[in-house]
Amino acid sequence: MISIDTYHPETAERALKAGVDMINCVYEEPVRQMLAICAKYNASLVIPANSHLEEEGSAGTVPTDPAGSVPIYLDPMIGFGTTREEDLELLRGIPELAKKGRVLVGASRKRIVKRITGERVTGKNLGGNLGIAVWCAMNGASIVRVHDVQETVQALKVVEALSSGELDRLPLKND
């Protein structure tokens, strides 16, 4: 799946014409316009978790596409104008957010990992990034957007096997 981050409807439309599958609308203002564009191209849409697409008077409802044709993902917006403490709260809030709809978390290589681990050397935060990705996936995130794809997939496969009992059915090799 290929996605782009934009808040420009024109850019979103050009990207969808070029074959992009998902638009990550990083601001609330153009969400309704992006929704119409994504419906036209049968694409998914990621919106800030605090976006409000519902009708007035229906506070607390899940943002939806009135036509029902666009898969919508809620993004807690880790690292977008937030403090590290706010990022921790957003991450802790993933289970509740997942009760409202599909969740996409993009916390890979964000400063929050350095804040949690104390690691200061660039490129030495893989363990922390994997920890956040696994935690988010285990707590309801439908998609975790990462930089270290192979390592994250491997970590998620191991956790899934351990969680589901699949390990008992796997041929194990003693190396």
C-alpha positions as CSV (number, residue, x, y, z in Angstrom):
1,M,0.0,0.0,0.0
2,I,1.4,3.4,-1.0
3,S,0.3,6.5,0.9
4,I,1.1,10.2,0.9
5,D,0.8,12.9,3.5
6,T,-0.8,16.1,2.2
7,Y,-3.5,18.6,3.1
8,H,-3.7,19.9,-0.5
9,P,-6.7,18.4,-2.4
10,E,-5.0,19.0,-5.7
11,T,-1.9,17.0,-4.6
12,A,-4.1,14.2,-3.3
13,E,-5.9,13.9,-6.6
14,R,-2.7,13.9,-8.6
15,A,-1.3,11.2,-6.3
16,L,-4.4,9.1,-6.6
17,K,-4.3,9.4,-10.4
18,A,-0.7,8.1,-10.2
19,G,-1.7,5.0,-8.3
20,V,-1.5,6.0,-4.6
21,D,-3.8,3.9,-2.4
22,M,-4.2,6.1,0.7
23,I,-4.2,9.8,1.5
24,N,-3.0,10.8,4.9
25,C,-4.7,14.2,5.5
26,V,-2.6,15.8,8.2
27,Y,-5.0,18.7,8.9
28,E,-8.7,18.7,9.8
29,E,-9.8,21.5,7.5
30,P,-9.7,19.7,4.1
31,V,-11.0,16.4,5.4
32,R,-14.4,16.6,3.7
33,Q,-12.8,17.5,0.4
34,M,-10.3,14.7,0.7
35,L,-13.2,12.3,1.5
36,A,-14.9,13.1,-1.8
37,I,-11.6,12.7,-3.7
38,C,-10.9,9.4,-2.1
39,A,-14.4,8.2,-2.9
40,K,-13.8,9.1,-6.5
41,Y,-10.6,7.0,-6.7
42,N,-11.7,4.2,-4.3
43,A,-8.9,5.0,-1.9
44,S,-8.5,5.0,1.9
45,L,-8.2,8.1,3.9
46,V,-6.3,8.8,7.1
47,I,-7.6,11.7,9.2
48,P,-6.5,13.3,12.5
49,A,-8.2,11.4,15.3
50,N,-9.8,14.6,16.5
51,S,-11.5,15.3,13.1
52,H,-15.3,15.7,13.1
53,L,-17.1,14.5,10.0
54,E,-20.3,13.6,11.8
55,E,-23.3,15.8,11.7
56,E,-23.8,18.5,14.3
57,G,-25.4,17.2,17.5
58,S,-23.9,13.8,17.2
59,A,-20.8,14.3,19.2
60,G,-18.8,11.2,20.1
61,T,-19.7,9.3,16.9
62,V,-17.1,7.8,14.7
63,P,-16.1,9.9,11.7
64,T,-17.7,8.3,8.7
65,D,-17.9,8.6,4.9
66,P,-21.6,9.5,4.2
67,A,-21.5,7.2,1.1
68,G,-19.7,4.4,3.1
69,S,-17.2,3.7,0.3
70,V,-14.0,5.1,1.8
71,P,-12.1,3.2,4.5
72,I,-11.2,5.8,7.1
73,Y,-8.4,5.5,9.6
74,L,-7.9,7.7,12.7
75,D,-4.4,9.0,13.3
76,P,-3.5,10.1,16.8
77,M,-0.9,12.4,15.2
78,I,2.1,11.5,17.3
79,G,4.8,14.2,17.0
80,F,2.6,16.8,15.3
81,G,2.9,19.9,17.4
82,T,2.8,17.8,20.6
83,T,5.0,17.5,23.6
84,R,6.6,14.2,24.5
85,E,4.2,13.9,27.4
86,E,1.3,14.5,25.1
87,D,2.7,11.9,22.7
88,L,2.8,9.3,25.6
89,E,-0.8,10.1,26.4
90,L,-1.8,9.7,22.7
91,L,0.0,6.3,22.6
92,R,-1.6,5.2,25.9
93,G,-5.0,6.2,24.3
94,I,-4.7,3.8,21.3
95,P,-6.9,1.2,22.9
96,E,-9.8,3.7,23.4
97,L,-9.3,5.2,20.0
98,A,-9.5,1.7,18.4
99,K,-12.9,1.3,19.9
100,K,-14.1,4.3,17.7
101,G,-12.7,3.0,14.4
102,R,-9.7,1.9,12.4
103,V,-6.4,3.4,13.7
104,L,-3.2,4.1,11.9
105,V,-0.2,5.1,14.0
106,G,2.9,6.6,12.6
107,A,5.3,6.9,15.5
108,S,8.4,5.4,13.8
109,R,11.6,7.4,14.4
110,K,9.7,10.1,16.3
111,R,11.4,11.9,19.2
112,I,9.2,10.1,21.7
113,V,11.5,7.1,21.4
114,K,14.5,9.1,22.5
115,R,12.5,10.6,25.3
116,I,11.5,7.2,26.6
117,T,14.8,5.4,26.2
118,G,17.3,8.2,26.7
119,E,19.2,7.1,23.5
120,R,20.8,10.1,21.8
121,V,22.6,8.4,18.9
122,T,20.8,8.7,15.6
123,G,19.9,5.4,14.2
124,K,20.1,3.5,17.5
125,N,16.4,3.6,18.3
126,L,15.3,0.5,16.4
127,G,14.4,-1.4,19.6
128,G,12.2,1.5,20.8
129,N,10.5,1.9,17.4
130,L,9.7,-1.9,17.4
131,G,8.4,-1.6,21.0
132,I,6.0,1.2,20.0
133,A,4.9,-0.6,16.8
134,V,4.2,-3.9,18.6
135,W,2.4,-2.1,21.5
136,C,0.2,-0.2,19.1
137,A,-0.6,-3.4,17.1
138,M,-1.4,-5.3,20.2
139,N,-3.7,-2.5,21.4
140,G,-5.9,-2.1,18.4
141,A,-4.0,-0.2,15.7
142,S,-5.0,-1.6,12.3
143,I,-1.9,-0.1,10.6
144,V,1.5,0.9,12.0
145,R,3.5,3.1,9.6
146,V,7.2,2.3,10.0
147,H,10.6,2.9,8.5
148,D,12.1,-0.4,9.4
149,V,9.6,-2.6,7.7
150,Q,11.4,-6.0,7.7
151,E,12.3,-5.7,11.4
152,T,8.8,-4.6,12.4
153,V,7.1,-7.4,10.4
154,Q,9.5,-9.9,12.1
155,A,8.7,-8.6,15.5
156,L,4.9,-8.6,14.8
157,K,5.1,-12.2,13.5
158,V,6.8,-13.4,16.7
159,V,4.4,-11.6,19.0
160,E,1.4,-12.9,17.0
161,A,2.8,-16.5,17.1
162,L,3.3,-16.2,20.9
163,S,-0.1,-14.6,21.5
164,S,-2.1,-17.0,19.3
165,G,-0.4,-20.3,20.2
166,E,0.7,-20.6,16.6
167,L,4.2,-21.4,17.8
168,D,3.0,-24.9,18.8
169,R,2.2,-25.6,15.2
170,L,5.3,-24.2,13.7
171,P,8.3,-26.4,12.8
172,L,11.1,-25.1,15.0
173,K,14.7,-25.2,14.0
174,N,17.6,-25.5,16.4
175,D,20.3,-23.4,15.0
